[in-house]
Amino acid sequence: MDLKSGYPYFLLKNGLNQNYESLKNNCSTSVVILGGGISGALMAYALIKNGIECIVIDKRPIGFGSTSASTSLLQYEIDTPLHQLSKQIGHQEASQAYTLCSNAIDMLKEIAEEIGFVDFKYCSSLYFSHTKSKNNFLRNEFESRRDAGFDVRYLNEEEILKEFGFHSKEAIFSGKAAKTDAYLFTHFLHKYNRDRGAKIYESTNIKNIRHNKTGIEVTTDKGYVITAQKIIYATGYEAVKQVDRSIVKLKSTYACVSERLDTIPDALKQTIFWNTDDPYLYFREDDQRIIIGGRDENYYDPEKRDKLLHKKTERLKQDFVKLFPGIEFKIQFSWAGTFGSTKDGLPYIGAYDKKPNSYFALGFGGNGITFSALAADMITRHIKGERDCIPKMFSFDR
């Protein structure tokens, strides 16, 4: 699957970083993880920490899939707003999903500190809207989050201008968010895991996977065989090929990064921003640059997606300049990528009955990294024998 094009910023910023070999022999392990991006790296970290041996396999260079295209915003907000999710799955379960995502941010911070990864920063977030219609969307969302115990404030137009320096009708300010570098985080995790016994192989293409009641047999296109007790699919959107029903709608999205700026307002450094309007817009600061994303298209077609790259990123730039006309934004890097959304904005985590001895760690949507942290923790606990550790709202039979 063609997951990205253009020049993803964090990939160019960090380069290859680490070298990994391709698999060149038959081997066996307790758990084989398919996918070496941030999901697979977090999965291996959780297994190794719990004394479970594992092998990570990726057909690309490590981190070159969706991870390299990530803009690395970490929010507890799920793609489906809390007040709407409550109507779909119930208030208690919806609040639990949001709380789990909030906890996952703290979990990721603890992991970063343990492995010596410093490019992880807590920040605030601003969820804002320009709409003048009286639909009470943000007001309802604010009340739902407040009632669920989140640190939030409702801001009017004057307060937004005073605190953040741009015009918008209303906003929800959240005290809990973070920003990181998912690509570099992935490589730090793999180094940590490898030093503790995990085996990581890149440029290794899997030709066949045989599931049976006693274990798993994975065969590469070179004829090498991996035998394992369990397999974990952490290949993101490509894993949908292993599921015989529709669970995610693939979309095309766009992002660009400015040249380095001499000065950036403190509010832009300390907060990540998300415009709820359609087309939506999000942006954040990194290393004296502004990263912008959005302008999605509701299809997966790499050729059509890539033809729109210049037009889409120019519009993203214009969207930002309308908010901050005093900031000279010159595009230096731009790229397009594939992402997906589920019917409820929630991930698919856990076993899939039609694939014996398998688990899926599929954190779709804008919360992919936090969902991946939850998946790594929950699946590891389940492998160790803990039951009821994966909420039904994340399961395939929800």
C-alpha positions as CSV (number, residue, x, y, z in Angstrom):
1,M,0.0,0.0,0.0
2,D,1.3,3.5,-0.9
3,L,1.0,5.3,2.4
4,K,2.7,8.6,1.7
5,S,4.4,10.8,-0.9
6,G,6.4,14.1,-0.9
7,Y,8.9,15.0,1.8
8,P,7.8,14.1,5.3
9,Y,9.4,16.6,7.7
10,F,10.4,14.3,10.5
11,L,11.9,11.7,8.1
12,L,14.1,14.4,6.5
13,K,15.0,15.9,9.9
14,N,16.2,12.7,11.3
15,G,17.4,10.6,8.4
16,L,17.8,6.8,8.6
17,N,19.0,7.1,12.2
18,Q,19.5,3.3,12.8
19,N,20.4,0.4,10.5
20,Y,18.6,-2.9,10.6
21,E,19.2,-6.1,8.7
22,S,16.7,-8.1,6.7
23,L,15.8,-11.6,7.9
24,K,18.2,-14.1,6.4
25,N,17.5,-17.3,8.3
26,N,14.8,-19.4,9.8
27,C,14.0,-18.6,13.4
28,S,11.5,-19.0,16.2
29,T,10.1,-16.7,18.9
30,S,7.2,-16.3,21.3
31,V,5.6,-13.4,19.5
32,V,6.2,-12.0,16.0
33,I,5.1,-8.4,15.4
34,L,4.3,-7.3,11.9
35,G,5.1,-3.6,11.5
36,G,8.1,-1.7,12.7
37,G,6.5,1.8,13.0
38,I,5.5,3.4,16.2
39,S,2.8,0.8,16.9
40,G,5.2,-2.1,16.5
41,A,7.9,-0.4,18.5
42,L,5.6,0.3,21.4
43,M,4.3,-3.3,21.2
44,A,7.8,-4.7,21.4
45,Y,8.6,-2.4,24.3
46,A,5.7,-3.7,26.3
47,L,6.5,-7.4,25.5
48,I,10.2,-7.0,26.4
49,K,9.4,-5.2,29.6
50,N,7.3,-8.2,30.6
51,G,9.9,-10.8,29.7
52,I,8.2,-12.0,26.5
53,E,10.6,-12.5,23.6
54,C,9.7,-11.0,20.2
55,I,10.7,-10.4,16.6
56,V,9.7,-7.3,14.7
57,I,9.3,-7.5,10.9
58,D,8.8,-4.7,8.5
59,K,8.8,-4.8,4.7
60,R,10.1,-1.2,4.5
61,P,13.0,0.6,6.2
62,I,12.0,1.0,9.8
63,G,9.6,3.9,10.3
64,F,9.1,4.6,6.6
65,G,5.4,3.9,6.6
66,S,2.7,6.0,8.2
67,T,5.0,6.8,11.1
68,S,7.2,9.0,9.0
69,A,4.2,11.0,7.8
70,S,2.8,11.6,11.3
71,T,2.7,15.2,12.5
72,S,3.0,13.8,16.0
73,L,0.3,15.6,17.9
74,L,-0.9,13.8,21.0
75,Q,-4.4,14.5,22.3
76,Y,-6.9,12.7,24.4
77,E,-9.6,13.9,22.0
78,I,-10.9,11.2,19.8
79,D,-12.0,11.9,16.2
80,T,-15.6,11.5,17.4
81,P,-16.4,14.3,19.9
82,L,-17.2,13.1,23.4
83,H,-20.8,14.3,23.4
84,Q,-21.5,12.5,20.0
85,L,-19.6,9.3,21.1
86,S,-21.7,9.2,24.2
87,K,-24.8,8.9,22.0
88,Q,-23.2,6.1,20.0
89,I,-21.8,3.9,22.8
90,G,-23.1,5.4,26.1
91,H,-21.7,8.1,28.3
92,Q,-19.8,5.8,30.6
93,E,-17.9,4.0,27.8
94,A,-17.3,7.2,25.9
95,S,-15.8,8.9,29.0
96,Q,-13.7,5.8,29.6
97,A,-12.3,6.0,26.0
98,Y,-11.3,9.6,26.5
99,T,-9.8,8.9,29.9
100,L,-7.8,6.0,28.5
101,C,-6.4,8.3,25.8
102,S,-5.5,10.9,28.4
103,N,-3.7,8.2,30.5
104,A,-1.9,7.1,27.4
105,I,-0.3,10.5,27.0
106,D,1.2,10.1,30.5
107,M,2.2,6.5,29.7
108,L,4.1,7.7,26.6
109,K,5.8,10.4,28.7
110,E,7.0,7.7,31.2
111,I,8.3,5.5,28.3
112,A,10.1,8.4,26.8
113,E,11.8,9.2,30.0
114,E,12.8,5.6,30.6
115,I,14.4,5.2,27.2
116,G,16.1,8.6,27.3
117,F,14.0,10.2,24.5
118,V,13.8,13.9,25.2
119,D,11.7,15.1,22.3
120,F,8.4,14.7,24.1
121,K,6.7,17.8,25.6
122,Y,3.5,18.3,27.4
123,C,1.5,21.2,26.1
124,S,-2.1,22.5,26.0
125,S,-4.5,22.3,23.1
126,L,-7.1,24.6,21.6
127,Y,-10.2,23.2,19.8
128,F,-11.7,26.2,18.0
129,S,-14.4,27.1,15.5
130,H,-15.2,30.0,13.2
131,T,-18.8,29.0,12.5
132,K,-21.5,31.7,13.3
133,S,-24.4,29.2,13.3
134,K,-25.9,28.6,16.7
135,N,-25.5,24.8,16.7
136,N,-24.0,24.6,20.3
137,F,-21.5,22.1,19.0
138,L,-18.5,23.3,21.0
139,R,-20.6,24.3,24.0
140,N,-22.0,20.7,24.2
141,E,-18.5,19.3,23.8
142,F,-17.1,21.5,26.5
143,E,-19.9,20.5,29.0
144,S,-19.3,16.8,28.2
145,R,-15.6,17.0,28.8
146,R,-16.0,19.1,31.9
147,D,-18.5,16.7,33.3
148,A,-16.1,13.8,32.6
149,G,-13.5,15.5,34.7
150,F,-11.2,17.0,32.1
151,D,-9.2,20.2,32.6
152,V,-11.1,22.4,30.1
153,R,-12.2,26.1,29.7
154,Y,-14.7,27.5,27.3
155,L,-13.3,30.6,25.5
156,N,-15.3,33.3,23.6
157,E,-14.0,35.4,20.7
158,E,-12.4,38.1,22.9
159,E,-10.6,35.6,25.1
160,I,-9.2,33.7,22.1
161,L,-7.8,37.0,20.7
162,K,-6.3,38.0,24.0
163,E,-4.7,34.7,24.8
164,F,-3.8,33.4,21.4
165,G,-3.7,36.4,19.0
166,F,-6.2,35.3,16.4
167,H,-9.9,35.7,15.7
168,S,-12.3,32.8,16.1
169,K,-15.9,32.6,17.4
170,E,-15.4,30.1,20.3
171,A,-13.0,27.4,21.5
172,I,-12.3,24.7,24.1
173,F,-9.0,25.1,25.9
174,S,-7.6,21.8,27.3
175,G,-4.7,21.6,29.7
176,K,-3.7,18.1,28.7
177,A,-1.9,17.4,25.4
178,A,1.6,16.7,24.1
179,K,3.8,16.9,21.0
180,T,6.6,14.6,19.9
181,D,8.5,13.2,17.0
182,A,7.0,9.8,16.2
183,Y,9.7,8.8,13.7
184,L,12.6,9.4,16.1
185,F,10.6,8.0,19.1
186,T,10.2,4.8,17.1
187,H,14.0,4.4,16.5
188,F,14.8,5.1,20.2
189,L,12.3,2.5,21.2
190,H,13.8,-0.1,18.8
191,K,17.3,0.6,20.1
192,Y,16.1,0.2,23.6
193,N,14.2,-3.0,22.8
194,R,17.1,-4.5,20.7
195,D,19.5,-3.9,23.6
196,R,17.2,-6.0,25.7
197,G,16.8,-8.9,23.4
198,A,14.2,-8.0,20.8
199,K,15.1,-8.7,17.2
200,I,14.2,-6.2,14.5
201,Y,14.3,-6.9,10.8
202,E,13.5,-4.4,8.0
203,S,13.1,-4.8,4.2
204,T,11.6,-8.2,4.9
205,N,8.5,-9.0,2.9
206,I,6.1,-11.6,4.2
207,K,4.6,-13.9,1.6
208,N,2.4,-16.2,3.7
209,I,1.1,-16.4,7.2
210,R,-0.3,-19.7,8.4
211,H,-2.5,-19.6,11.6
212,N,-3.3,-22.8,13.5
213,K,-4.4,-23.8,16.9
214,T,-0.9,-24.3,18.2
215,G,0.9,-21.3,16.8
216,I,1.9,-19.2,13.8
217,E,4.1,-19.8,10.8
218,V,5.3,-16.8,8.8
219,T,7.1,-17.2,5.5
220,T,9.1,-14.5,3.8
221,D,9.4,-14.0,0.0
222,K,13.0,-15.4,0.3
223,G,11.7,-18.6,1.8
224,Y,12.7,-18.1,5.4
225,V,10.3,-19.2,8.1
226,I,9.5,-17.7,11.5
227,T,7.6,-19.9,13.9
228,A,5.9,-18.2,16.9
229,Q,3.2,-18.8,19.5
230,K,1.4,-15.5,18.7
231,I,1.4,-12.9,16.0
232,I,0.5,-9.2,16.4
233,Y,-0.6,-7.2,13.4
234,A,0.7,-3.6,13.9
235,T,0.8,-2.6,10.2
236,G,-1.9,0.1,10.5
237,Y,-4.0,0.5,7.4
238,E,-2.4,-2.4,5.6
239,A,-3.7,-4.8,8.2
240,V,-7.2,-4.4,6.9
241,K,-6.3,-7.0,4.3
242,Q,-6.3,-9.6,7.1
243,V,-9.9,-8.7,8.1
244,D,-12.7,-9.9,6.0
245,R,-15.1,-7.0,6.6
246,S,-14.9,-3.3,6.3
247,I,-13.6,-1.6,9.5
248,V,-12.0,1.6,8.3
249,K,-12.5,4.2,5.6
250,L,-9.3,5.3,4.1
251,K,-8.7,8.9,3.3
252,S,-6.0,11.2,1.9
253,T,-4.5,14.0,4.0
254,Y,-1.9,16.7,3.5
255,A,0.7,18.5,5.6
256,C,3.4,21.1,5.2
257,V,6.1,22.8,7.2
258,S,7.4,26.3,7.2
259,E,11.0,27.5,6.9
260,R,12.5,28.3,10.3
261,L,11.1,31.5,11.8
262,D,13.1,34.0,13.8
263,T,10.3,34.5,16.3
264,I,7.1,32.6,17.1
265,P,4.6,33.7,19.7
266,D,4.8,31.7,23.0
267,A,1.1,30.6,22.6
268,L,2.1,28.8,19.4
269,K,4.9,27.1,21.1
270,Q,3.0,26.0,24.1
271,T,-0.3,24.9,22.4
272,I,-1.4,22.6,19.6
273,F,-4.4,23.9,17.6
274,W,-7.3,22.1,15.9
275,N,-10.0,23.9,13.9
276,T,-13.3,21.9,14.0
277,D,-14.7,23.5,10.8
278,D,-14.9,21.8,7.4
279,P,-12.3,21.6,5.9
280,Y,-10.6,21.3,9.2
281,L,-7.1,22.5,10.1
282,Y,-4.5,21.7,12.7
283,F,-1.1,23.1,13.4
284,R,1.8,23.0,15.9
285,E,5.3,24.3,16.4
286,D,8.5,22.3,16.1
287,D,12.0,23.7,16.3
288,Q,11.0,27.2,15.2
289,R,8.8,25.9,12.4
290,I,5.1,25.7,12.0
291,I,3.6,22.3,11.0
292,I,0.1,22.4,9.4
293,G,-2.1,19.6,8.4
294,G,-5.6,18.9,7.1
295,R,-7.6,19.5,3.8
296,D,-8.5,15.8,3.6
297,E,-10.1,14.0,0.7
298,N,-12.4,11.0,1.3
299,Y,-10.7,8.5,-0.8
300,Y,-7.6,6.3,-1.1
301,D,-6.0,6.9,-4.5
302,P,-2.3,7.6,-4.4
303,E,-2.2,9.1,-7.9
304,K,-5.1,11.5,-7.4
305,R,-3.8,12.3,-3.9
306,D,-0.4,13.2,-5.1
307,K,-1.6,15.4,-7.9
308,L,-3.3,17.6,-5.4
309,L,-0.3,18.0,-3.1
310,H,0.8,21.5,-4.3
311,K,-2.8,22.9,-4.4
312,K,-3.7,21.4,-1.0
313,T,-0.6,22.6,0.8
314,E,-0.9,26.1,-0.6
315,R,-4.4,26.2,0.8
316,L,-3.2,25.0,4.2
317,K,-0.7,27.9,4.1
318,Q,-3.5,30.3,3.3
319,D,-5.6,29.0,6.1
320,F,-2.9,29.6,8.6
321,V,-2.0,33.1,7.2
322,K,-5.6,34.2,7.6
323,L,-5.3,33.4,11.3
324,F,-1.8,34.9,11.7
325,P,-1.2,37.4,9.0
326,G,1.9,38.7,10.8
327,I,3.8,35.4,10.5
328,E,5.6,35.0,7.2
329,F,4.9,31.3,6.3
330,K,7.1,29.9,3.5
331,I,6.6,26.3,2.7
332,Q,9.8,24.2,2.9
333,F,8.5,20.7,3.1
334,S,5.2,19.2,2.1
335,W,3.7,15.7,1.9
336,A,0.6,13.7,1.5
337,G,-0.4,10.6,3.4
338,T,-3.1,8.0,4.0
339,F,-5.1,7.7,7.2
340,G,-8.3,6.1,8.1
341,S,-11.4,6.6,10.3
342,T,-13.7,4.1,11.9
343,K,-17.4,4.4,12.4
344,D,-17.0,5.6,16.0
345,G,-13.4,7.0,16.0
346,L,-12.2,4.1,18.2
347,P,-9.4,1.6,17.5
348,Y,-9.5,-2.1,16.9
349,I,-7.5,-3.8,19.6
350,G,-7.3,-7.5,20.5
351,A,-8.0,-10.9,19.0
352,Y,-9.8,-11.6,15.8
353,D,-11.6,-15.0,16.0
354,K,-11.0,-15.9,12.3
355,K,-7.2,-15.6,12.8
356,P,-6.2,-18.0,15.7
357,N,-3.4,-16.9,17.9
358,S,-3.4,-13.4,16.5
359,Y,-3.9,-9.9,17.9
360,F,-4.5,-6.6,16.2
361,A,-3.1,-3.3,17.3
362,L,-4.9,-0.9,14.9
363,G,-5.0,2.7,16.2
364,F,-6.8,4.4,13.4
365,G,-7.5,8.2,13.1
366,G,-5.9,11.2,14.7
367,N,-5.2,9.3,17.9
368,G,-3.0,6.6,16.3
369,I,-0.1,7.0,18.7
370,T,-2.1,7.1,21.9
371,F,-4.2,4.2,20.7
372,S,-0.9,2.3,19.9
373,A,0.3,2.8,23.5
374,L,-3.0,1.4,24.8
375,A,-2.9,-1.5,22.5
376,A,0.7,-2.4,23.5
377,D,-0.3,-2.4,27.2
378,M,-3.6,-4.3,26.8
379,I,-2.4,-7.0,24.4
380,T,0.7,-7.7,26.5
381,R,-1.5,-8.1,29.6
382,H,-3.8,-10.4,27.6
383,I,-0.9,-12.6,26.4
384,K,0.2,-12.9,30.1
385,G,-3.3,-14.3,30.9
386,E,-5.2,-11.3,32.2
387,R,-8.8,-11.3,31.0
388,D,-11.1,-8.4,30.6
389,C,-8.2,-6.0,30.1
390,I,-9.3,-4.9,26.6
391,P,-12.6,-2.9,26.6
392,K,-15.4,-4.3,24.4
393,M,-15.7,-0.9,22.7
394,F,-12.2,-1.6,21.1
395,S,-13.0,-5.2,20.0
396,F,-14.0,-6.5,16.5
397,D,-17.4,-7.6,17.8
398,R,-18.5,-4.3,19.2
